[in-house]
Structure formats: C-alpha cells, structure tokens
Amino acid sequence: MVPCPEALLRFVFSLTLLSAAAFASSPFPISNGTTVFDLLPQFGLPSGLLPSSVRNFSFANDGRFVVEMEKPCSIQFDYLVYYERKITGTLKYGSITNLKGIRVKRLFLWLDVEEIRVDLPPSYYIYFQVGLINKKLDAGQFRTVHPCQNGVSCEGSWKDLLKVPTPFNEVTMLLTE
C-alpha cells in the first residue's frame, strides 16, 4: 500500500514549519562581529547597562537573549548593581523584560531587577522595576561601559544583618591613638 502523497506532503510541510519555528525562537550567537554593547543602542537602550566583562551573548529573533559574564560582578551607579554570571531576558525597543540575573542593593537588601526601560522618545531617565517599585535613574550613568568592581558580591549579604555597628566614638579614639 502506497501512502497518500497529499498526507505525506502535509507531514513534510508541518515538520518544516515546526523546525523553522524552533530555530527562530531559540537564542543564537550573533556572528557578524556585533557586540551586546552595539546591540543595546539599536533597541534604544544605553550600552553601559552591562559591564565590560561580557564573555558571550546570544540573541533570538523574538528578542530573547542570554548574556554570559566572565564572573559575577558589581558596579556602583546611584545604587550598587550586581550582575550574575548568566543574565537572561527579552529585548524590545526601549525595554528589557523578563529579566533574570541583575540585582540592585537597597539599604541592606539585594533585590531582583525585573525590567529595565527608557522613555520613548528617549529622555534623560531610565527605569529599573524592582517588584512593584519603578526606580527612576539618570540615564547618563549608563551611557559608557564600566568595568567590574573587585570583591563585591550579593552572596552572603545576610551576614551584614548580624554585624554589630561600631560605635562612632570608638572609631575616633582609634584614629587618635
């Protein structure tokens, strides 16, 4: 018995569409020499959102991306920002959504940054969404790419809660002795 050519044609066509859709939505490295620092401004975002220690990145047609860092690191902006070794999210014009891998220190807590966006048309501000809070920051501090700071980590920060603050008068006494 010979299979129906029409059914075979539908099967091959469906398989082709499925594989094309899977390829189009999976992140792939950009091989034309474009860096993530070149890509961010194409989406209306400042290139200095990520530190200079980016080792690799991949970008899918649907906007999903993966950034791999040499190691986790931090940069001091208006707030201390911590970058994990792997950062993922969805890049759209003027925003990064579904963000994972970037934290900001507020008082003694490290909070996950869930979204980063800019005003359209562009203004002087950038917004970090942390939970229900949108923090408005000066975009100028993100215009240039910054190197990582050494020795800053958000891991183990709960120990900061257990430290007893040194009384100020003891510090001045140590300085005068």
Short mmCIF file of the C-alpha atoms (twelve columns), coordinates in Angstrom:
data_MODEL
# 
_entry.id   MODEL 
# 
loop_
_atom_site.group_PDB 
_atom_site.id 
_atom_site.type_symbol 
_atom_site.label_atom_id 
_atom_site.label_alt_id 
_atom_site.label_comp_id 
_atom_site.label_asym_id 
_atom_site.label_seq_id 
_atom_site.Cartn_x 
_atom_site.Cartn_y 
_atom_site.Cartn_z 
_atom_site.pdbx_PDB_model_num 
ATOM 1   C CA . MET A 1   0.000  0.000  0.000  1 
ATOM 2   C CA . VAL A 2   1.455  3.383  -1.054 1 
ATOM 3   C CA . PRO A 3   0.955  6.314  1.366  1 
ATOM 4   C CA . CYS A 4   -1.210 9.150  0.134  1 
ATOM 5   C CA . PRO A 5   1.040  11.819 -1.441 1 
ATOM 6   C CA . GLU A 6   -1.161 14.578 -0.059 1 
ATOM 7   C CA . ALA A 7   -0.789 13.294 3.531  1 
ATOM 8   C CA . LEU A 8   2.978  12.908 3.059  1 
ATOM 9   C CA . LEU A 9   3.215  16.447 1.709  1 
ATOM 10  C CA . ARG A 10  1.284  17.821 4.729  1 
ATOM 11  C CA . PHE A 11  3.572  15.919 7.095  1 
ATOM 12  C CA . VAL A 12  6.754  17.269 5.465  1 
ATOM 13  C CA . PHE A 13  5.332  20.804 5.372  1 
ATOM 14  C CA . SER A 14  4.330  20.626 9.068  1 
ATOM 15  C CA . LEU A 15  7.751  19.281 10.029 1 
ATOM 16  C CA . THR A 16  9.448  22.091 8.107  1 
ATOM 17  C CA . LEU A 17  7.306  24.747 9.806  1 
ATOM 18  C CA . LEU A 18  7.934  23.251 13.231 1 
ATOM 19  C CA . SER A 19  11.698 23.148 12.793 1 
ATOM 20  C CA . ALA A 20  11.751 26.700 11.387 1 
ATOM 21  C CA . ALA A 21  9.727  27.979 14.352 1 
ATOM 22  C CA . ALA A 22  12.012 26.212 16.820 1 
ATOM 23  C CA . PHE A 23  15.106 27.681 15.172 1 
ATOM 24  C CA . ALA A 24  13.667 31.200 15.006 1 
ATOM 25  C CA . SER A 25  12.772 31.278 18.709 1 
ATOM 26  C CA . SER A 26  15.971 29.775 20.101 1 
ATOM 27  C CA . PRO A 27  18.807 32.141 21.018 1 
ATOM 28  C CA . PHE A 28  21.761 32.033 18.665 1 
ATOM 29  C CA . PRO A 29  25.098 33.813 18.782 1 
ATOM 30  C CA . ILE A 30  25.458 36.836 16.551 1 
ATOM 31  C CA . SER A 31  28.479 36.106 14.408 1 
ATOM 32  C CA . ASN A 32  28.838 39.283 12.352 1 
ATOM 33  C CA . GLY A 33  31.061 40.955 14.956 1 
ATOM 34  C CA . THR A 34  28.185 42.770 16.684 1 
ATOM 35  C CA . THR A 35  28.683 43.065 20.429 1 
ATOM 36  C CA . VAL A 36  25.956 43.332 23.034 1 
ATOM 37  C CA . PHE A 37  27.178 46.912 23.556 1 
ATOM 38  C CA . ASP A 38  26.395 47.608 19.862 1 
ATOM 39  C CA . LEU A 39  23.011 45.869 20.082 1 
ATOM 40  C CA . LEU A 40  21.590 47.732 23.103 1 
ATOM 41  C CA . PRO A 41  21.560 51.187 21.395 1 
ATOM 42  C CA . GLN A 42  19.796 49.636 18.386 1 
ATOM 43  C CA . PHE A 43  16.949 48.961 20.844 1 
ATOM 44  C CA . GLY A 44  17.025 52.481 22.307 1 
ATOM 45  C CA . LEU A 45  18.932 51.438 25.437 1 
ATOM 46  C CA . PRO A 46  22.281 52.750 26.707 1 
ATOM 47  C CA . SER A 47  25.281 50.488 26.044 1 
ATOM 48  C CA . GLY A 48  26.517 50.773 29.635 1 
ATOM 49  C CA . LEU A 49  23.716 48.679 31.133 1 
ATOM 50  C CA . LEU A 50  26.112 45.721 31.203 1 
ATOM 51  C CA . PRO A 51  29.707 45.623 32.470 1 
ATOM 52  C CA . SER A 52  32.721 45.266 30.193 1 
ATOM 53  C CA . SER A 53  33.296 41.663 31.327 1 
ATOM 54  C CA . VAL A 54  30.660 40.157 28.984 1 
ATOM 55  C CA . ARG A 55  32.215 36.987 27.573 1 
ATOM 56  C CA . ASN A 56  29.462 35.832 25.223 1 
ATOM 57  C CA . PHE A 57  25.898 36.639 24.249 1 
ATOM 58  C CA . SER A 58  23.174 35.171 22.095 1 
ATOM 59  C CA . PHE A 59  20.049 36.772 20.707 1 
ATOM 60  C CA . ALA A 60  16.880 35.262 19.198 1 
ATOM 61  C CA . ASN A 61  14.545 36.776 16.609 1 
ATOM 62  C CA . ASP A 62  11.792 37.048 19.234 1 
ATOM 63  C CA . GLY A 63  14.043 39.239 21.416 1 
ATOM 64  C CA . ARG A 64  15.130 36.653 23.971 1 
ATOM 65  C CA . PHE A 65  18.782 36.900 24.904 1 
ATOM 66  C CA . VAL A 66  21.411 35.248 27.085 1 
ATOM 67  C CA . VAL A 67  24.499 37.106 28.310 1 
ATOM 68  C CA . GLU A 68  27.395 35.191 29.847 1 
ATOM 69  C CA . MET A 69  29.821 37.075 32.067 1 
ATOM 70  C CA . GLU A 70  33.415 36.101 32.853 1 
ATOM 71  C CA . LYS A 71  32.361 36.034 36.524 1 
ATOM 72  C CA . PRO A 72  29.691 37.627 38.689 1 
ATOM 73  C CA . CYS A 73  30.459 41.265 39.434 1 
ATOM 74  C CA . SER A 74  29.118 44.596 40.656 1 
ATOM 75  C CA . ILE A 75  29.186 48.211 39.512 1 
ATOM 76  C CA . GLN A 76  28.408 51.272 41.622 1 
ATOM 77  C CA . PHE A 77  25.868 53.532 39.934 1 
ATOM 78  C CA . ASP A 78  23.367 55.555 42.009 1 
ATOM 79  C CA . TYR A 79  22.895 52.128 43.599 1 
ATOM 80  C CA . LEU A 80  25.192 49.136 43.710 1 
ATOM 81  C CA . VAL A 81  24.192 46.786 40.849 1 
ATOM 82  C CA . TYR A 82  25.145 43.079 40.919 1 
ATOM 83  C CA . TYR A 83  25.409 41.010 37.730 1 
ATOM 84  C CA . GLU A 84  25.234 37.219 37.940 1 
ATOM 85  C CA . ARG A 85  27.359 35.050 35.659 1 
ATOM 86  C CA . LYS A 86  24.303 34.424 33.420 1 
ATOM 87  C CA . ILE A 87  21.763 37.127 32.544 1 
ATOM 88  C CA . THR A 88  18.601 36.433 30.535 1 
ATOM 89  C CA . GLY A 89  15.661 38.494 29.363 1 
ATOM 90  C CA . THR A 90  13.637 39.725 26.418 1 
ATOM 91  C CA . LEU A 91  14.892 42.738 24.495 1 
ATOM 92  C CA . LYS A 92  12.280 45.032 22.938 1 
ATOM 93  C CA . TYR A 93  12.650 48.565 21.684 1 
ATOM 94  C CA . GLY A 94  13.035 50.714 24.807 1 
ATOM 95  C CA . SER A 95  12.936 47.874 27.344 1 
ATOM 96  C CA . ILE A 96  14.290 44.627 28.710 1 
ATOM 97  C CA . THR A 97  11.562 42.437 30.224 1 
ATOM 98  C CA . ASN A 98  11.569 39.010 31.911 1 
ATOM 99  C CA . LEU A 99  14.977 39.974 33.280 1 
ATOM 100 C CA . LYS A 100 16.914 37.463 35.391 1 
ATOM 101 C CA . GLY A 101 20.439 37.856 36.744 1 
ATOM 102 C CA . ILE A 102 20.646 41.532 37.744 1 
ATOM 103 C CA . ARG A 103 20.147 42.736 41.313 1 
ATOM 104 C CA . VAL A 104 20.304 46.119 42.998 1 
ATOM 105 C CA . LYS A 105 21.268 46.806 46.611 1 
ATOM 106 C CA . ARG A 106 18.776 48.893 48.528 1 
ATOM 107 C CA . LEU A 107 19.761 49.549 52.149 1 
ATOM 108 C CA . PHE A 108 20.991 46.094 53.215 1 
ATOM 109 C CA . LEU A 109 18.870 44.001 50.822 1 
ATOM 110 C CA . TRP A 110 19.631 42.718 47.322 1 
ATOM 111 C CA . LEU A 111 16.517 42.984 45.139 1 
ATOM 112 C CA . ASP A 112 15.935 41.444 41.705 1 
ATOM 113 C CA . VAL A 113 15.588 43.883 38.807 1 
ATOM 114 C CA . GLU A 114 12.676 42.504 36.774 1 
ATOM 115 C CA . GLU A 115 12.559 45.077 33.977 1 
ATOM 116 C CA . ILE A 116 14.613 47.956 32.602 1 
ATOM 117 C CA . ARG A 117 13.027 50.563 30.343 1 
ATOM 118 C CA . VAL A 118 13.556 54.043 28.954 1 
ATOM 119 C CA . ASP A 119 11.106 56.751 27.963 1 
ATOM 120 C CA . LEU A 120 10.066 56.879 24.319 1 
ATOM 121 C CA . PRO A 121 11.054 59.219 22.828 1 
ATOM 122 C CA . PRO A 122 14.287 58.956 24.810 1 
ATOM 123 C CA . SER A 123 14.741 61.310 27.746 1 
ATOM 124 C CA . TYR A 124 17.376 61.629 30.413 1 
ATOM 125 C CA . TYR A 125 15.947 58.821 32.538 1 
ATOM 126 C CA . ILE A 126 16.000 55.057 32.772 1 
ATOM 127 C CA . TYR A 127 13.705 52.977 34.989 1 
ATOM 128 C CA . PHE A 128 14.556 49.833 36.967 1 
ATOM 129 C CA . GLN A 129 11.498 47.858 38.038 1 
ATOM 130 C CA . VAL A 130 12.096 46.080 41.334 1 
ATOM 131 C CA . GLY A 131 8.922  44.300 42.395 1 
ATOM 132 C CA . LEU A 132 6.138  46.899 42.437 1 
ATOM 133 C CA . ILE A 133 8.591  49.797 42.557 1 
ATOM 134 C CA . ASN A 134 9.868  51.665 39.487 1 
ATOM 135 C CA . LYS A 135 13.107 53.463 40.319 1 
ATOM 136 C CA . LYS A 136 13.847 56.465 38.080 1 
ATOM 137 C CA . LEU A 137 17.598 56.898 37.468 1 
ATOM 138 C CA . ASP A 138 19.739 59.313 35.483 1 
ATOM 139 C CA . ALA A 139 20.439 57.568 32.158 1 
ATOM 140 C CA . GLY A 140 23.764 59.383 31.782 1 
ATOM 141 C CA . GLN A 141 25.488 56.996 34.181 1 
ATOM 142 C CA . PHE A 142 24.720 54.103 31.799 1 
ATOM 143 C CA . ARG A 143 25.982 55.710 28.587 1 
ATOM 144 C CA . THR A 144 29.511 54.295 28.867 1 
ATOM 145 C CA . VAL A 145 30.526 50.701 29.546 1 
ATOM 146 C CA . HIS A 146 32.050 50.277 33.018 1 
ATOM 147 C CA . PRO A 147 34.489 47.655 34.347 1 
ATOM 148 C CA . CYS A 148 33.526 45.385 37.231 1 
ATOM 149 C CA . GLN A 149 34.461 46.214 40.806 1 
ATOM 150 C CA . ASN A 150 36.505 43.644 42.677 1 
ATOM 151 C CA . GLY A 151 35.367 41.970 45.859 1 
ATOM 152 C CA . VAL A 152 31.685 42.948 45.813 1 
ATOM 153 C CA . SER A 153 29.116 40.174 45.928 1 
ATOM 154 C CA . CYS A 154 25.489 39.878 46.916 1 
ATOM 155 C CA . GLU A 155 26.067 36.326 48.108 1 
ATOM 156 C CA . GLY A 156 26.152 36.022 51.880 1 
ATOM 157 C CA . SER A 157 24.804 39.549 52.366 1 
ATOM 158 C CA . TRP A 158 22.557 38.266 55.178 1 
ATOM 159 C CA . LYS A 159 25.697 38.363 57.353 1 
ATOM 160 C CA . ASP A 160 25.505 42.154 57.194 1 
ATOM 161 C CA . LEU A 161 22.360 41.937 59.312 1 
ATOM 162 C CA . LEU A 162 24.266 40.152 62.085 1 
ATOM 163 C CA . LYS A 163 27.114 42.672 62.324 1 
ATOM 164 C CA . VAL A 164 27.037 44.971 65.305 1 
ATOM 165 C CA . PRO A 165 27.814 48.512 64.201 1 
ATOM 166 C CA . THR A 166 30.969 50.014 65.659 1 
ATOM 167 C CA . PRO A 167 30.187 52.939 67.964 1 
ATOM 168 C CA . PHE A 168 31.395 56.172 66.380 1 
ATOM 169 C CA . ASN A 169 33.308 57.328 69.476 1 
ATOM 170 C CA . GLU A 170 35.436 54.145 69.405 1 
ATOM 171 C CA . VAL A 171 36.430 54.850 65.805 1 
ATOM 172 C CA . THR A 172 37.615 58.358 66.622 1 
ATOM 173 C CA . MET A 173 39.528 57.037 69.634 1 
ATOM 174 C CA . LEU A 174 41.326 54.509 67.429 1 
ATOM 175 C CA . LEU A 175 42.218 57.265 64.990 1 
ATOM 176 C CA . THR A 176 43.713 59.465 67.700 1 
ATOM 177 C CA . GLU A 177 45.782 56.774 69.455 1 
# 
